[in-house]
Amino acid sequence: MKEIDFEALTKYLDSVVEMGVPSVDMIIYRDHKVIYRHMNGTVDTDKKVPVSADQRYLMFSMTKVITMTAVMQLVEQGKLSLEDEVGKYLPAYKAVAVQGESEKHPILMKHLVSMQSGLDYDLNRPGIVRVLKEKGMSATTRELVDAFTESPMQFVSGTHFNYSLSHDVVAAVIEVVSGMKFSEYLKKNIFELLKMTDTFFAKPDNTGLEKLAQQYICDEKGQYVPMDQSCCYQLSDAYESGGAGLVSCTEDYAKLGDTLACGGISADGVRILKPETVEMIKVNLLGEASLYDLEHNMGRVGYGYGVGMQVLLDPAKAGLTCPAGIFGWDGAAGSCITMDTATKTSFTYTQHVRNMGQVYGEVHPKLRDMVF
């Protein structure tokens, strides 16, 4: 592969800060070695505190990559199959109502991981509202996830792609299969093995959390303004969102990226997945209608979607020069991860701005082209 122009990359990252994003941080690994690290900007409302190496961020949907790693460990061990019906583990999902359908339908695990379950991202679903009213901040992951089925799915499982609460349901399945709280499973089977010592679940409100970068939001004028330190996807204090619940730092998260890019083995020689399991993650699970949804509803032109991550299928169609097969995902505050098993290269990019469409359409693709 061609060598990365680190000088140009640094200049580009600095330009992102110059356009108003408060802070950026990026790490590139190649075959277990950090070959690049650059950070710039500030992490407080007064714009005086410089971003630090151990800065924490709300990771939002970057959580999904970790949840998918966890579920594929269980698949690899034969404890569940992606062909299984979700109802095998969560009885509330045995047969779910679907809008416009007289019959009830099952949801398969492969449709959960690939966002083809028929769920949506409505955090005010009647079931969620009911459980929170009854149980308050002590409502558990399982209680809330079971309640998702109290309103109908948008379509029959497997027929369309809709970005949704599907991976929160996967977290509940992991709890049932492993017999552990989701956070405990992640800690024992991923975080401790990879020495990810600064990764844990957020609370609904994270005011006062040490080292947490100030969260910003892009307003209707395109200005980046400070917002509260909330993670709305953490539905209660006891809830653990498999789709969007974690706090992490760039250094921690980059260890996961390096491990997956190197076929599931860490820099310390600890294996969390087999190479063939990592390759399974990269297999596109979307049919024609779902690929259309991914392109037109999420703007992911030239991409497919495997086990919870986008996979580049057609670089030319995407307008990219990087190779087919790179995979990863991003988060609601603009962070992203991209990995390539062919070159054992990965990068983790973090920032902390909500509602910034430009980061997905411009910044992330530019970074992918510059790295790969």
TORGU-507644 format. One record per residue (C-alpha): x, z, y. Coordinates in steps of 0.25 Angstrom, whole numbers, plus 5000, padded with zeros to 4 digits. Layout:
fiza px->X&pz->Z&py->Y
...
END
This chain:
fiza px->5000&pz->5000&py->5000
fiza px->5004&pz->4998&py->5014
fiza px->5011&pz->5009&py->5022
fiza px->5002&pz->5017&py->5031
fiza px->5005&pz->5016&py->5046
fiza px->5005&pz->5030&py->5049
fiza px->5008&pz->5028&py->5064
fiza px->4996&pz->5019&py->5065
fiza px->4988&pz->5029&py->5057
fiza px->4992&pz->5041&py->5067
fiza px->4989&pz->5032&py->5079
fiza px->4975&pz->5029&py->5073
fiza px->4972&pz->5044&py->5070
fiza px->4976&pz->5048&py->5084
fiza px->4967&pz->5037&py->5090
fiza px->4955&pz->5044&py->5082
fiza px->4958&pz->5057&py->5090
fiza px->4959&pz->5049&py->5103
fiza px->4945&pz->5043&py->5101
fiza px->4940&pz->5057&py->5101
fiza px->4940&pz->5063&py->5087
fiza px->4946&pz->5077&py->5089
fiza px->4955&pz->5077&py->5077
fiza px->4960&pz->5069&py->5065
fiza px->4969&pz->5072&py->5053
fiza px->4973&pz->5063&py->5042
fiza px->4982&pz->5064&py->5029
fiza px->4986&pz->5053&py->5020
fiza px->4991&pz->5056&py->5006
fiza px->4998&pz->5046&py->4997
fiza px->5001&pz->5051&py->4983
fiza px->5000&pz->5065&py->4986
fiza px->5009&pz->5064&py->4998
fiza px->5004&pz->5066&py->5013
fiza px->5009&pz->5053&py->5019
fiza px->5002&pz->5055&py->5033
fiza px->4995&pz->5066&py->5041
fiza px->4991&pz->5065&py->5055
fiza px->4981&pz->5074&py->5063
fiza px->4977&pz->5074&py->5078
fiza px->4967&pz->5080&py->5087
fiza px->4961&pz->5094&py->5089
fiza px->4951&pz->5102&py->5081
fiza px->4944&pz->5111&py->5092
fiza px->4934&pz->5109&py->5103
fiza px->4944&pz->5111&py->5114
fiza px->4953&pz->5100&py->5108
fiza px->4965&pz->5109&py->5108
fiza px->4967&pz->5113&py->5093
fiza px->4975&pz->5102&py->5086
fiza px->4970&pz->5098&py->5072
fiza px->4979&pz->5105&py->5061
fiza px->4983&pz->5102&py->5047
fiza px->4973&pz->5112&py->5041
fiza px->4961&pz->5108&py->5050
fiza px->4948&pz->5110&py->5043
fiza px->4936&pz->5100&py->5044
fiza px->4922&pz->5099&py->5039
fiza px->4924&pz->5088&py->5028
fiza px->4909&pz->5084&py->5027
fiza px->4908&pz->5072&py->5017
fiza px->4923&pz->5073&py->5014
fiza px->4918&pz->5084&py->5005
fiza px->4912&pz->5073&py->4996
fiza px->4926&pz->5068&py->4991
fiza px->4928&pz->5082&py->4986
fiza px->4914&pz->5083&py->4979
fiza px->4916&pz->5070&py->4972
fiza px->4930&pz->5074&py->4967
fiza px->4923&pz->5087&py->4962
fiza px->4912&pz->5079&py->4955
fiza px->4922&pz->5069&py->4949
fiza px->4930&pz->5081&py->4943
fiza px->4917&pz->5085&py->4935
fiza px->4915&pz->5070&py->4931
fiza px->4929&pz->5069&py->4926
fiza px->4927&pz->5082&py->4918
fiza px->4915&pz->5076&py->4912
fiza px->4906&pz->5088&py->4918
fiza px->4897&pz->5077&py->4924
fiza px->4895&pz->5062&py->4925
fiza px->4892&pz->5054&py->4937
fiza px->4881&pz->5048&py->4928
fiza px->4874&pz->5061&py->4927
fiza px->4861&pz->5064&py->4933
fiza px->4862&pz->5075&py->4945
fiza px->4850&pz->5082&py->4938
fiza px->4859&pz->5085&py->4927
fiza px->4866&pz->5095&py->4936
fiza px->4856&pz->5098&py->4947
fiza px->4841&pz->5098&py->4941
fiza px->4836&pz->5095&py->4955
fiza px->4841&pz->5081&py->4954
fiza px->4835&pz->5078&py->4940
fiza px->4825&pz->5068&py->4947
fiza px->4824&pz->5067&py->4962
fiza px->4814&pz->5061&py->4970
fiza px->4817&pz->5048&py->4977
fiza px->4811&pz->5042&py->4990
fiza px->4801&pz->5031&py->4986
fiza px->4802&pz->5033&py->4971
fiza px->4791&pz->5040&py->4963
fiza px->4801&pz->5044&py->4952
fiza px->4812&pz->5054&py->4953
fiza px->4826&pz->5049&py->4950
fiza px->4839&pz->5056&py->4945
fiza px->4852&pz->5056&py->4953
fiza px->4865&pz->5053&py->4946
fiza px->4878&pz->5060&py->4949
fiza px->4885&pz->5046&py->4952
fiza px->4874&pz->5044&py->4963
fiza px->4877&pz->5057&py->4969
fiza px->4892&pz->5055&py->4971
fiza px->4889&pz->5041&py->4976
fiza px->4878&pz->5044&py->4986
fiza px->4868&pz->5037&py->4979
fiza px->4859&pz->5049&py->4975
fiza px->4848&pz->5046&py->4985
fiza px->4851&pz->5059&py->4993
fiza px->4853&pz->5058&py->5008
fiza px->4861&pz->5067&py->5018
fiza px->4849&pz->5074&py->5024
fiza px->4853&pz->5089&py->5026
fiza px->4839&pz->5092&py->5029
fiza px->4833&pz->5088&py->5016
fiza px->4820&pz->5097&py->5013
fiza px->4827&pz->5103&py->5001
fiza px->4839&pz->5107&py->5010
fiza px->4830&pz->5113&py->5021
fiza px->4822&pz->5121&py->5010
fiza px->4835&pz->5127&py->5003
fiza px->4841&pz->5131&py->5016
fiza px->4828&pz->5137&py->5021
fiza px->4827&pz->5145&py->5008
fiza px->4842&pz->5149&py->5005
fiza px->4848&pz->5147&py->5019
fiza px->4864&pz->5147&py->5020
fiza px->4865&pz->5152&py->5005
fiza px->4859&pz->5139&py->5000
fiza px->4868&pz->5134&py->4989
fiza px->4873&pz->5120&py->4986
fiza px->4865&pz->5119&py->4973
fiza px->4852&pz->5124&py->4980
fiza px->4853&pz->5114&py->4992
fiza px->4857&pz->5102&py->4983
fiza px->4846&pz->5104&py->4974
fiza px->4836&pz->5104&py->4986
fiza px->4841&pz->5090&py->4990
fiza px->4832&pz->5084&py->4979
fiza px->4819&pz->5090&py->4986
fiza px->4818&pz->5077&py->4994
fiza px->4819&pz->5063&py->4988
fiza px->4831&pz->5055&py->4987
fiza px->4832&pz->5042&py->4996
fiza px->4834&pz->5033&py->4984
fiza px->4835&pz->5032&py->4969
fiza px->4849&pz->5038&py->4965
fiza px->4860&pz->5026&py->4964
fiza px->4852&pz->5016&py->4972
fiza px->4858&pz->5018&py->4986
fiza px->4870&pz->5025&py->4993
fiza px->4866&pz->5036&py->5003
fiza px->4876&pz->5046&py->5008
fiza px->4870&pz->5059&py->5005
fiza px->4870&pz->5074&py->5000
fiza px->4874&pz->5068&py->4986
fiza px->4887&pz->5075&py->4986
fiza px->4881&pz->5088&py->4989
fiza px->4873&pz->5086&py->4976
fiza px->4886&pz->5083&py->4969
fiza px->4892&pz->5097&py->4973
fiza px->4880&pz->5104&py->4967
fiza px->4882&pz->5096&py->4954
fiza px->4897&pz->5101&py->4954
fiza px->4892&pz->5115&py->4955
fiza px->4883&pz->5113&py->4943
fiza px->4893&pz->5106&py->4934
fiza px->4905&pz->5115&py->4938
fiza px->4897&pz->5128&py->4939
fiza px->4904&pz->5131&py->4952
fiza px->4901&pz->5131&py->4967
fiza px->4905&pz->5118&py->4972
fiza px->4915&pz->5124&py->4982
fiza px->4921&pz->5132&py->4970
fiza px->4922&pz->5119&py->4962
fiza px->4929&pz->5112&py->4973
fiza px->4939&pz->5123&py->4975
fiza px->4943&pz->5124&py->4961
fiza px->4943&pz->5110&py->4957
fiza px->4948&pz->5103&py->4970
fiza px->4952&pz->5112&py->4981
fiza px->4961&pz->5121&py->4974
fiza px->4967&pz->5110&py->4965
fiza px->4971&pz->5102&py->4978
fiza px->4975&pz->5114&py->4986
fiza px->4963&pz->5111&py->4996
fiza px->4964&pz->5125&py->5002
fiza px->4956&pz->5122&py->5014
fiza px->4943&pz->5115&py->5009
fiza px->4930&pz->5122&py->5007
fiza px->4915&pz->5121&py->5011
fiza px->4911&pz->5122&py->5025
fiza px->4899&pz->5130&py->5030
fiza px->4887&pz->5124&py->5037
fiza px->4894&pz->5130&py->5050
fiza px->4909&pz->5131&py->5050
fiza px->4911&pz->5137&py->5064
fiza px->4924&pz->5145&py->5064
fiza px->4930&pz->5140&py->5052
fiza px->4945&pz->5140&py->5054
fiza px->4952&pz->5127&py->5055
fiza px->4939&pz->5119&py->5056
fiza px->4941&pz->5107&py->5065
fiza px->4930&pz->5106&py->5076
fiza px->4919&pz->5097&py->5072
fiza px->4915&pz->5086&py->5081
fiza px->4903&pz->5076&py->5082
fiza px->4903&pz->5062&py->5087
fiza px->4891&pz->5062&py->5097
fiza px->4882&pz->5051&py->5102
fiza px->4892&pz->5047&py->5113
fiza px->4903&pz->5046&py->5103
fiza px->4910&pz->5059&py->5108
fiza px->4916&pz->5069&py->5098
fiza px->4910&pz->5083&py->5101
fiza px->4912&pz->5096&py->5094
fiza px->4901&pz->5100&py->5085
fiza px->4898&pz->5113&py->5076
fiza px->4907&pz->5116&py->5064
fiza px->4895&pz->5113&py->5055
fiza px->4894&pz->5106&py->5041
fiza px->4880&pz->5103&py->5040
fiza px->4881&pz->5098&py->5025
fiza px->4885&pz->5113&py->5021
fiza px->4870&pz->5116&py->5020
fiza px->4872&pz->5131&py->5019
fiza px->4883&pz->5141&py->5018
fiza px->4882&pz->5140&py->5002
fiza px->4881&pz->5125&py->5001
fiza px->4893&pz->5117&py->4997
fiza px->4891&pz->5102&py->5001
fiza px->4898&pz->5092&py->4992
fiza px->4895&pz->5082&py->5002
fiza px->4900&pz->5088&py->5015
fiza px->4904&pz->5102&py->5014
fiza px->4919&pz->5104&py->5014
fiza px->4929&pz->5109&py->5025
fiza px->4943&pz->5104&py->5023
fiza px->4956&pz->5100&py->5030
fiza px->4963&pz->5087&py->5029
fiza px->4975&pz->5092&py->5021
fiza px->4965&pz->5098&py->5010
fiza px->4957&pz->5086&py->5010
fiza px->4968&pz->5076&py->5009
fiza px->4973&pz->5083&py->4996
fiza px->4960&pz->5078&py->4990
fiza px->4962&pz->5064&py->4995
fiza px->4976&pz->5063&py->4989
fiza px->4971&pz->5069&py->4976
fiza px->4960&pz->5059&py->4974
fiza px->4969&pz->5047&py->4979
fiza px->4979&pz->5051&py->4968
fiza px->4969&pz->5050&py->4957
fiza px->4965&pz->5065&py->4957
fiza px->4978&pz->5072&py->4957
fiza px->4983&pz->5081&py->4968
fiza px->4997&pz->5081&py->4975
fiza px->4999&pz->5094&py->4966
fiza px->4996&pz->5086&py->4953
fiza px->4982&pz->5093&py->4952
fiza px->4972&pz->5083&py->4946
fiza px->4958&pz->5085&py->4951
fiza px->4953&pz->5071&py->4946
fiza px->4958&pz->5060&py->4936
fiza px->4962&pz->5047&py->4943
fiza px->4950&pz->5040&py->4936
fiza px->4940&pz->5050&py->4941
fiza px->4946&pz->5047&py->4956
fiza px->4944&pz->5032&py->4953
fiza px->4929&pz->5035&py->4948
fiza px->4927&pz->5041&py->4962
fiza px->4931&pz->5027&py->4968
fiza px->4921&pz->5019&py->4960
fiza px->4910&pz->5013&py->4969
fiza px->4896&pz->5019&py->4964
fiza px->4887&pz->5011&py->4973
fiza px->4879&pz->4999&py->4970
fiza px->4876&pz->4988&py->4980
fiza px->4864&pz->4995&py->4987
fiza px->4873&pz->5008&py->4988
fiza px->4885&pz->5000&py->4993
fiza px->4876&pz->4994&py->5004
fiza px->4871&pz->5008&py->5008
fiza px->4886&pz->5013&py->5009
fiza px->4889&pz->5001&py->5018
fiza px->4877&pz->5001&py->5027
fiza px->4874&pz->5016&py->5028
fiza px->4888&pz->5021&py->5028
fiza px->4896&pz->5009&py->5033
fiza px->4905&pz->5010&py->5021
fiza px->4907&pz->4994&py->5021
fiza px->4916&pz->4990&py->5009
fiza px->4915&pz->5004&py->5002
fiza px->4909&pz->5009&py->4989
fiza px->4906&pz->5023&py->4986
fiza px->4911&pz->5030&py->4973
fiza px->4910&pz->5045&py->4970
fiza px->4907&pz->5050&py->4984
fiza px->4918&pz->5042&py->4991
fiza px->4918&pz->5028&py->4997
fiza px->4927&pz->5018&py->4990
fiza px->4932&pz->5005&py->4997
fiza px->4928&pz->4993&py->4989
fiza px->4930&pz->4982&py->4999
fiza px->4940&pz->4984&py->5010
fiza px->4938&pz->4970&py->5016
fiza px->4923&pz->4973&py->5018
fiza px->4926&pz->4987&py->5024
fiza px->4936&pz->4980&py->5033
fiza px->4948&pz->4988&py->5028
fiza px->4962&pz->4985&py->5023
fiza px->4963&pz->4997&py->5014
fiza px->4961&pz->4995&py->4999
fiza px->4949&pz->4995&py->4990
fiza px->4947&pz->5008&py->4982
fiza px->4950&pz->5018&py->4993
fiza px->4940&pz->5029&py->4993
fiza px->4936&pz->5042&py->5000
fiza px->4925&pz->5047&py->5010
fiza px->4923&pz->5054&py->5024
fiza px->4916&pz->5065&py->5031
fiza px->4906&pz->5067&py->5042
fiza px->4917&pz->5072&py->5052
fiza px->4925&pz->5060&py->5050
fiza px->4935&pz->5064&py->5039
fiza px->4938&pz->5054&py->5028
fiza px->4947&pz->5053&py->5015
fiza px->4951&pz->5040&py->5009
fiza px->4959&pz->5039&py->4996
fiza px->4966&pz->5028&py->4988
fiza px->4970&pz->5030&py->4973
fiza px->4978&pz->5017&py->4972
fiza px->4988&pz->5022&py->4982
fiza px->4986&pz->5037&py->4981
fiza px->4983&pz->5038&py->4996
fiza px->4973&pz->5046&py->5003
fiza px->4970&pz->5050&py->5017
fiza px->4961&pz->5061&py->5023
fiza px->4956&pz->5060&py->5037
fiza px->4949&pz->5071&py->5045
fiza px->4942&pz->5073&py->5058
fiza px->4930&pz->5081&py->5062
fiza px->4920&pz->5073&py->5069
fiza px->4905&pz->5071&py->5064
fiza px->4897&pz->5059&py->5067
fiza px->4909&pz->5050&py->5070
fiza px->4905&pz->5036&py->5064
fiza px->4917&pz->5029&py->5069
fiza px->4926&pz->5038&py->5060
fiza px->4920&pz->5031&py->5047
fiza px->4919&pz->5017&py->5052
fiza px->4933&pz->5016&py->5060
fiza px->4942&pz->5028&py->5058
fiza px->4941&pz->5030&py->5042
fiza px->4942&pz->5015&py->5039
fiza px->4954&pz->5014&py->5049
fiza px->4961&pz->5025&py->5042
fiza px->4959&pz->5019&py->5028
fiza px->4965&pz->5006&py->5032
fiza px->4977&pz->5013&py->5039
fiza px->4980&pz->5022&py->5026
fiza px->4977&pz->5012&py->5015
END
